[in-house]
Amino acid sequence: MHLTFATILALLAVIGSTALHYEAIRRMDRLARRAQRPYPTLLVVISGLVALHLVEIAVYAILFALSVGPLGLGAFSGNTPHSPMAYIYYAAEAYASLGYGDVVPTGEIRLITAIAPLNGILLLTWSGSFLFSLVEDWRSRAL
């Protein structure tokens, strides 16, 4: 039962973060392609993408905190998170697939921890390809 619940939570996190990412990139793209001055717009877009990824990391941090706390889907061993900042650190580490290993999940929360980097890598590369596309569009207009 816990494994099914962890699977559902992980899939909801993937669907929610992907929908959020799509909407944010769609709106940034619409604004950026109309911009007259690419350089300041690029700084705003990069800042927006970083903020977007931080929000997505925060979603995973909340999910990890709920999973360890009231949902009882597992625990952490090692340098265990007990504060919001510690959960954000762990979520960022999982999302970016860094995997330092100083915090180790146990129980069904491992499934969420395994899916977070798959989602994070896809969203990070999506942001990179969006930036590449935007800069290429600006370069082609400048020529």
Residue pairs with C-beta under 8 A, 6 or more apart in sequence:
2 72
2 73
2 107
2 108
3 108
3 111
5 71
5 73
5 108
6 67
6 73
6 74
6 108
6 109
6 111
6 112
7 111
9 63
9 67
9 71
9 73
9 112
10 111
10 112
10 115
10 116
11 115
13 59
13 60
13 63
13 112
13 115
13 116
13 119
14 115
14 118
14 119
16 59
17 56
17 59
17 60
17 119
17 123
18 119
18 122
18 123
20 52
20 55
20 56
21 52
21 56
21 123
21 126
21 127
24 48
24 52
25 52
25 126
25 127
25 130
28 45
28 48
28 49
28 130
29 130
29 134
31 41
32 41
32 42
32 44
32 45
32 134
33 134
33 137
35 41
38 135
38 138
42 131
42 134
42 135
45 131
45 134
46 131
49 127
49 130
49 131
52 127
53 95
53 123
53 124
53 127
56 95
56 120
56 123
57 88
57 91
57 92
57 95
58 88
58 91
60 91
60 94
60 95
60 112
60 116
61 84
61 87
61 88
61 90
61 91
62 87
63 91
63 112
64 81
64 87
64 90
64 91
64 109
64 112
64 113
65 81
65 84
65 87
67 73
67 74
67 108
67 109
67 112
68 74
68 75
68 76
68 81
68 109
73 107
73 108
73 109
73 112
74 105
74 106
74 107
74 108
74 109
74 110
75 105
75 106
75 107
75 109
76 90
76 103
76 104
76 105
76 106
76 109
77 103
77 104
77 106
78 101
78 102
78 103
78 104
79 102
79 103
80 86
80 103
81 87
81 89
81 90
81 103
90 103
91 116
92 98
93 99
93 100
93 103
94 113
94 116
94 117
94 120
95 116
95 117
95 119
95 120
96 117
96 120
96 124
97 117
97 120
97 121
99 117
105 112
105 113
